[in-house]
Amino acid sequence: MKKDSYPLYKIYRIWKKPISLFTLVLFVCMYGNLQAQQISSDDLLKQAINETNIKKDYPKAILLSLKALKISPDYIDIHLLLGRLYILTDKPEDAKSELNIVLKKQPYNPDALNYMINLETISANYKMALDYIDTALKVQPGSKELLIKKIALLEKSAQVKAAYTIADSLSKKHPDDAKLKEMTKDLYIRSLQNRVGISYDYTYFKKEGKEPWNLSSAYYIREERFGTFLGRVNYADRSYDKGWQFEIEGYPKHGKLNYSFFNLAYSSAAIFPKYRVAYSYFASLPKGWEGELGMRYQYSNKNFISYAASVGKYVGNYWFNFRTFITPDSNKVSQSYTLTSRYYLSTRDDYYTIIAGTGVSPDDRTGNFQFSDRIKLHSNHISIGLQHTIWAQNILGILGTWNNQEYVVGQRENEFDIFLNFQHRF
């Protein structure tokens, strides 16, 4: 190019060097970025692991993991770490989403399966958790840790017999594990679905000339996955009459947490109500509360319908329940209120109890034959008792009650009641 063509030459000189320099810089940046991409997902994963395990900064670890996934979307270890981080930050659905990506590519990944087992257990999806355990056992057959988890899940699913079978087999393989041996023993007892029992109730009156009351019962209980059912025969002996009563009772389950109570009773003896029908529905409420709504019907010389409501809650080893019965009668409404507390020991069959209340309850077996008279009067009562397992397969219970009962308006008497109960499981 001739120098005398000054304008064109000047433009050429101005653009020639910048164009070549721009191209070189662009090439270097692209090459450097390509090299950085090849190692940055590993670097970011290492940083995320450090933030997770050492610094415990889970939000920052999540950001690093997400950044790494943009570079390497199919990097399994990053998805696995992200699933764990979502568990640690209480985001179970996000955790499941990440872990499902892992399991889709690696169906037997032990860490992903273990996380999913824990997530489904916490969510009370016991069937799904058991499916994941069975998958994990295909690659880790005989794993003690997995089998103990399976035992716990079967127990939560009310499959106590299946849980006992696995525990018994595992206990034989690990004879020195005292904790496992104790768990196996407990599951054996709980796997027994049948019970027979007898009870005796003695009521003493301080009032001179009034003979004590006697009530004896024999019963059979059958426990199933869908509920518990029993048949009971009662024999009452009062100074003025005696007779038999026959009952059928059940506690059918409705799903995982809700259940019902029903009772049907018949007697041809005047000492008992002729007919008795009872029903209550128990529903699980938020924050560990339980609510009840129900009714009681009985007929002797007239019809009585009572309406029941209660709330209950477990607090540690304690259980508290407050129940009321409302019974309309002519122009008056009778009310009873009862507060029950229990302190549980090692099992559901072992506890101490204190009960206090006022008014007459239609569930009071001792005095329900006098229900039509007593609902018009006042009473206050308190009970103290305990129930305890003896010789593994037997249960013994005792309950003492003091009742200050109005027998005519303005006149009261003291009643003392002792209740004994014995059950044998088989």
Residue pairs with C-beta under 8 A, 6 or more apart in sequence:
1 8
1 9
1 12
2 9
3 9
37 71
40 68
40 71
41 68
41 69
41 71
41 72
41 75
41 78
44 64
44 65
44 67
44 68
44 71
45 64
45 65
45 68
45 75
45 77
45 78
45 81
47 64
48 61
48 62
48 64
48 65
48 68
48 78
48 81
48 85
49 61
49 81
51 57
51 58
51 60
51 61
51 64
52 58
52 61
52 81
52 84
52 85
52 88
58 85
58 88
58 89
59 89
61 81
61 85
62 82
62 85
62 86
62 89
65 78
65 81
65 82
65 85
66 82
68 75
68 78
69 75
69 78
69 79
69 82
72 78
74 105
76 102
76 105
76 106
76 109
79 98
79 99
79 101
79 102
80 98
80 99
80 102
80 109
80 111
80 112
82 98
83 95
83 96
83 98
83 99
83 102
83 112
83 115
84 95
84 111
84 115
86 92
86 94
86 95
86 98
87 95
87 115
87 118
87 119
92 119
92 122
92 123
95 115
95 119
96 116
96 119
99 112
99 115
99 116
99 119
102 109
102 112
103 109
103 112
103 113
103 116
106 112
107 135
108 135
108 136
108 138
108 139
110 136
110 139
110 140
113 132
113 133
113 135
113 136
114 136
116 129
116 132
117 129
117 132
117 133
117 136
117 149
120 126
120 128
120 129
120 132
121 129
121 149
121 152
121 153
121 156
124 156
124 256
126 153
126 156
126 157
127 157
129 153
130 150
130 153
130 154
130 157
133 146
133 149
133 150
133 153
136 143
136 146
137 143
137 146
137 147
137 150
140 146
142 173
144 170
144 174
147 166
147 170
148 170
148 180
150 163
150 166
151 163
151 166
151 167
151 170
151 183
151 187
152 163
154 160
154 162
154 163
154 166
155 163
155 187
158 225
158 253
159 225
160 187
160 190
160 191
161 191
161 193
163 187
163 191
164 184
164 187
164 188
164 190
164 191
167 180
167 183
167 184
167 187
168 184
168 188
170 180
170 184
171 177
171 180
171 181
171 184
174 180
175 181
185 392
186 347
189 389
189 392
189 393
189 425
192 393
192 425
192 426
193 222
193 223
193 224
194 220
194 221
194 222
194 223
194 425
194 426
195 220
195 221
195 223
195 423
195 424
195 425
195 426
196 218
196 219
196 220
196 221
196 423
196 424
196 426
197 218
197 219
197 220
197 221
197 395
197 421
197 422
197 423
197 424
198 216
198 217
198 218
198 219
198 421
198 422
199 216
199 217
199 219
199 419
199 420
199 421
199 422
200 214
200 215
200 216
200 217
200 419
200 420
201 213
201 214
201 215
201 216
201 217
201 365
201 366
201 417
201 418
201 419
201 420
202 212
202 213
202 214
202 417
202 418
202 419
203 212
203 213
203 214
203 215
203 366
203 415
203 416
203 417
204 212
204 415
204 416
204 417
205 211
205 212
205 413
205 414
205 415
205 416
206 413
206 414
206 415
206 416
207 407
207 413
210 239
210 413
211 238
211 239
213 236
213 237
213 238
213 366
214 236
214 237
214 238
215 234
215 235
215 236
215 237
215 365
215 366
216 234
216 235
216 236
216 237
217 232
217 233
217 234
217 235
218 232
218 233
219 230
219 231
219 232
219 233
220 230
220 231
221 228
221 229
221 230
221 423
222 228
222 229
222 230
225 253
226 252
226 253
227 250
227 251
227 252
227 253
227 259
228 250
228 251
229 248
229 249
229 250
229 251
230 248
230 249
230 250
231 246
231 247
231 248
231 249
232 246
232 247
232 248
232 249
233 244
233 245
233 246
233 247
234 244
234 245
234 246
234 247
234 272
234 365
235 242
235 243
235 244
235 245
236 242
236 243
236 245
236 269
236 271
236 272
236 369
238 271
241 269
241 270
241 271
242 269
242 271
243 267
243 268
243 269
243 270
243 271
243 272
244 267
244 268
244 269
244 272
245 265
245 266
245 267
245 269
245 272
246 265
246 266
246 267
247 263
247 264
247 265
247 276
248 263
248 264
248 265
249 261
249 262
249 263
249 264
250 260
250 261
250 262
250 263
251 259
251 260
251 261
252 259
252 260
252 262
253 259
254 260
254 281
257 283
257 284
258 281
258 282
258 283
258 284
259 282
260 279
260 280
260 281
260 282
261 278
261 279
261 280
261 282
261 294
262 278
262 279
262 280
263 276
263 277
263 278
263 279
264 276
264 277
264 278
265 272
265 273
265 275
265 276
265 277
266 274
266 275
266 276
267 273
267 274
268 274
270 300
270 369
271 369
272 300
272 368
272 369
273 298
273 299
273 300
273 368
273 369
273 371
274 299
274 300
275 297
275 298
275 299
276 296
276 297
276 298
276 299
276 368
277 296
277 297
277 298
278 294
278 295
278 296
278 297
278 362
278 363
279 294
279 295
280 292
280 293
280 294
280 295
280 308
281 292
281 293
281 294
282 290
282 291
282 292
283 290
283 291
283 292
284 290
285 291
285 311
288 313
288 314
289 311
289 312
289 313
290 311
290 312
290 313
291 309
291 310
291 311
291 312
292 308
292 309
292 310
292 311
292 312
292 323
293 308
293 309
294 307
294 308
294 309
295 305
295 306
295 307
295 308
296 304
296 305
296 306
296 308
296 325
296 362
296 363
297 303
297 304
297 305
297 306
298 304
298 362
298 368
298 371
300 369
300 371
300 372
301 372
302 372
304 327
304 329
304 362
304 371
304 372
304 375
305 327
305 328
306 325
306 326
306 327
306 362
307 325
307 326
307 327
308 323
308 324
308 325
309 323
309 324
309 326
310 321
310 322
310 323
310 324
311 321
311 322
312 319
312 320
312 321
312 322
313 319
313 320
317 343
317 344
317 345
318 341
318 342
318 343
318 344
319 340
319 341
319 342
319 344
320 339
320 340
320 341
321 339
321 340
321 341
322 337
322 338
322 339
322 340
323 337
323 338
323 340
324 335
324 336
324 337
324 338
325 334
325 335
325 336
325 359
325 361
325 362
325 363
326 333
326 334
326 335
327 333
327 334
327 335
327 336
327 362
327 375
328 334
329 375
329 376
332 376
334 359
334 360
334 375
334 376
335 359
336 357
336 358
336 359
336 360
336 361
337 357
337 358
337 359
338 355
338 356
338 357
338 361
339 355
339 356
339 357
340 353
340 354
340 355
341 353
341 354
341 355
342 351
342 352
342 353
343 351
343 352
343 353
344 350
344 351
345 351
345 352
345 388
346 389
347 389
349 387
349 388
349 389
349 395
350 387
350 388
350 389
351 386
351 387
352 385
352 386
353 383
353 384
353 385
353 386
353 387
353 399
354 382
354 383
354 384
355 381
355 382
355 383
355 384
355 385
355 401
356 381
356 382
356 383
357 380
357 381
357 382
358 378
358 379
358 380
358 381
359 375
359 378
359 379
360 367
360 371
360 374
360 375
360 377
360 379
362 368
362 371
364 371
366 417
367 374
374 405
377 405
377 406
377 407
377 408
377 409
378 406
378 412
379 403
379 404
379 405
379 406
380 403
380 404
381 401
381 402
381 403
381 404
382 401
382 402
383 399
383 400
383 401
383 402
384 399
384 400
385 397
385 398
385 399
385 400
385 419
386 397
386 398
387 395
387 396
387 397
387 398
387 421
388 395
388 396
388 397
389 395
390 396
393 424
393 425
393 426
394 422
394 423
394 424
394 425
395 421
395 422
395 423
395 424
395 425
396 421
396 422
397 419
397 420
397 421
397 422
398 418
398 419
398 420
398 421
399 418
399 419
399 421
400 416
400 417
400 418
400 419
401 415
401 416
401 417
401 418
401 419
402 414
402 415
402 416
402 417
403 414
403 415
403 416
403 417
404 412
404 413
404 414
404 415
405 412
405 413
405 414
405 415
406 412
407 413
